[in-house]
Amino acid sequence: MTISDTLRDTRFTLAHGSGPMPAAGFGTLIPDPAVTKQATKTALEVGFRHLDCAERYRNEAAVGEAIRESVAARTLRREDLFVTTKLWNTNHRPERVKAAFDASCRRLQIDYVDCYIIHTPFAFRPGEEQDPRDEQGRVIYDTGVTLVETWQALERLVDEGRCRSIGLSDIGLGKLEEIVAAARIKPAAIQVESHPYLPEWELFEFCQKHGIVLQAFAALGHALEPNLLEDPVIESIARRVGKTPAQVALAWALQRGTAFLTTSTKPQRIRESFELAALPDEAIQDIRDGITTTVRFNAVVETGVPGFIPRAR
């Protein structure tokens, strides 16, 4: 089979928003703001045009600086970028949503957001403390708001024109069905952990049926054990096609019809994650048939507490 060099340029036309959305996304979950800025600039130089951000990452200002400097240098235009950011759990109450959205826009130094996402379906006690805990260290949830009410507040952002599409993250099928049934503006995209060890086929099929883009985070397994990139099936395919295991896993994500998010601070790794080529059909089938390991690396879908983000001290 001929290996295509255009896979990395895959884009999705959003059924429920303005697009197109570049399928290859660069995630900005990087603890150090200075490192965030440089990694983001490198990603833009390499060719990434989809940046995934979040209020919770505490580094939107650094991403904004990278965008501003890149636009000022005329290496790209704002309209060439697709910027996603997320509403954190402590801002689920409808009266807090617009202020949180406006604050993200100010930090990112942008006039509009291409996709605004509810970070998790779990509402935490509203306030400035991002990780509210009781005396026993348990999360303090907010029972005074429903996910549908928060979604309706996002719909109003779309009505106002500065938010071009909306979505959800860390969502299970049951909650997604609830939102799709109640929504006036349907989700354009969802972000969930997904990789060959967690393909989420049922959720993916629901998304396809309703015109929702599934964006896979932790698409490379987040370097946790068992190590996806050391899986014998992935390694064997990588040798056959002359690509790295990471490139195989990301190409698989795109070829099955999902978007992906990947993060690195190393220029070589950032470049590697963008230099993708299509896998032969038999390789895609080998991954589906040959990998039997099932692992979820992040329990955020069960608690609303992101497992990849260090807790505030």
N, C-alpha and C positions, 0 to 999 in steps of 0.2 A: 504493500500500500504506500502511496505517496505521502510523505510527511509534510504537512502544511506549515508555513512560517507565519501565518496570520492569526493563529489561535489567540495570541495575547491581545489582539485588537477586538475580540468579541465584545459586542455591546447588546444590551437588552433594551427594547422599546417598552417603556412602562405602561401597563394597561391602565393603571390608576394614578397617573402622574405624568409630569413632563420629563422627558429623557432626551437622548438615550443614556442609560447607565453603563459605564464601562464595567465589564465583568471582573476584571483584575483590579482588586482594591488593595491599597496600602493602609494597614492599620497603624494607629499612632499610640497604642498602649505601651508607652516607653516612660519609665519613671523620671528621668532627668530631663528638664525642659531644654537645656542646651543641646543635649544629644537628640532630643525629639526634633528640634529645628533642623539640625544638620541631616538627620536621616530622612526627614520629609523633603528637604531640598534635593537630596540624592535621588529619592524616589521619583520626584518630578523630572529631574534631569534624565533618568533612565527611560522614562516614558509613562509611568503610572499617571493616570488622570482621574482616579477615584481615591479620595482620601476619606478614611473613616475615623471620626473623632468622637469625643464624649465629654460632657461636663465632669463626669466622675474621674476621668483620667488626670484632671488638674493641669493640663498642659495645652489647652486650646490656644492660649496666647502665643505659645511657641510655634504651633502650626500656622497660626495667623501671620506671624512674622515671616515664615518660610514662603507662604503664599504671596504676601505683599512684596517681598524682595524678588521673587521669581517673576511676578507680573511687572514690577518696575524695571527689571532687566530685559523685559520683552522676550523672555524665553517661553512664555505662555500667556494666554488671556484667561480672565476669570471664566468666561463663557465656555472655555475648553475643559474646565474642571467640573467634577461632580463631587460635591462636599456633603457628607453625611455627618450629623452629630446627634447626640442622644440626650433625652430628658432623664434625669436621675430620679431614683425612687422617692426621695424626700420632697419632690415637687409634683407629685401626682394630683394634688387637689387642683381643680380647674382654675381657681383664682391665682395659682402659682405658676401655671404653665407658660403664659405669655412672657412673664418677667424672666423665667429661666431661658426661654428661647431668645429673647432680646439680649440677655447677658452672653449667651454663646456666640451670637452674631458679633457683638462688640469685641469679644476676645479673639474671634477668628478674623476680624476686620473684613467682614463680608456683608453685603446688603441682603442677601437671601441665602437660604439653605436648600439644597437640592432634595434632601430627604431627611426628615426629622423623625427620630425613632424613640419609642418608649423603651428605655434600657432593659427593664425587666417588668414582668406583670405584677410585681410585689410593691405595694406602697409602704414606705417607711414613715415614721413620725416626721411631720413637716418641720423644717428648721434648717439652720446652717450646718449642723453636724451631719456629715454624709453617712456615718455609720452608727446611728443611735443604738445604744445598748442599755439594758437594765443592770442592776447591781450584780446579777449572776452572769453577765456577759451575753445575754440573749438579745437578739434583734428586737427592737420595738417597732412593730408593724402599725400601720394606720388603717383602722377598720372603718374610718369615716368617709371613704371614697371607694368607688368601684372602678374597675379597669375601663368599663364602657364610658363612664363619666370623663375619665382622663382622655380617652380616645376622642370623645366629642369636642374637647378643648383643642386637640390637635386639628380636628376638622376645621375649627374656626380659624386657626392659623393659615390653613390653605385658602380659606375664603378671603383672608386679608391680603394674600398675594405674595408674601415674603417666604412662604414655605411651599415648595413645588410638589412635594409628595410626602407621605407619612408611612410609618411602618412600626414593627415591633421587634424586639430582640429577646432571646432566651425564653422563647414561647413554646409551649407544648401544643399538641393538636387540639385538645379540648378547649383551651382558652382562645386559640386562633379561630376555631369554629364559632365561638361566642361572639368575637369581634366582627367576623365576616357577616354573621347573621344580623347584627345590630347596626353596622356601619352605614352611614350615608356616603362617605368616601372610603372605598375599600383600601386595605393595605397595599402599597406598591411593592414592598419587600419585607422580608423577615430575616433576621440574623440568628443563626443557631449553630452550635457546635456540630460539625459534620466533616467526616473524612472516611477513608475506607474501613476503619474500625467502627464507625457510627454513621452509616449512609443515610439514615432517616428516610427510608423509602416511602413509608406511608405519609409522612408529613410533606415530603417532596411532591408526591402525587396529588395531594390536596392543593398545594400551591399551584401546580400546573393547571389543575382544573379551574382555579379561580383567578388566573392571570397574575399570580404573586411570584416575584423573584425570590428564590432562596439563596441567601448569601451564607457561605460556609466560613465560620471562624474556627480557629485551631485546625485549619485545613491540613497542617503538617504534623498534628498531634502534640504541638507545643513542647516538644523535646522531653515528653514524659514517658514513663515506662508503662506498658511495653512500647518500645520505640517503633513507631510506624515506619520510619525511614530505614529501619533495619529488617523489616519484614522480608522474608525470602522471596515472596511473589513480587513485591515492589523492586527489590534489588535485581532480580532476574530480568524484569522488563527494562530497567534502567540500563543494564549491560547490553541488551538486545538493540535498543534504539539509540544508544550513545548519549543518553541524558542522565542527569543525577536523579536519585530517588525523590528528592523534593520536586523536581520538574515533572516527574511521572505523576505524583500525587496531585499536583495542581492542574496538570493537563486533564487528568481523570475528572476532576471537579468541573472543569469547563465543558468537557465533551459530553458529560451526562446531562448538562443543561442548568447547572448552578453557577452562581458567581462565587468568588472566594475573597477572603481577606488574609493577608500575610504581613508579618511584621519582622523587621530586623534592623539592627543598627550598623551592620557591616555592609559597606558598598558592594562587595562581591556577592553577598547573599541577596541583596536587594536586586541586583542585576540578574542574578540567576533566576529569581522568582518571576521575572518579567520575560525572560528569553525562553518562551515555551513553544513547543511544536506539538502537533496532533499525534496521538498514539494510534497504532494500527487497531482495527476492530478486535482482533484476537487478544490484544493486551487489555482492552477494556473488559472483555469477557473473562479473562484470567483473574482480574481483580474481583469481579463479582462472584465468580465460582470458587476461586482459590483461597480467598481470605475468609476465615471463619471466626477470627478474634472479634469480640464485641466489647468495646470499652467507651465509657463516657469519662472524660478527663476533668470536667468542670461541673460541679453540683449546683451552679447558679440557677438552673431551671427548676430546682426543688426548693430553693430558699430565697432567691433574690440577691444573695451575697456572692459576688464574682470571685471564683476561686483563683483567678490569675492576677488579681490585684491585691497587693499587700494591705492588710488592715491598718487603718489609722491608729497611731499610738497616742 
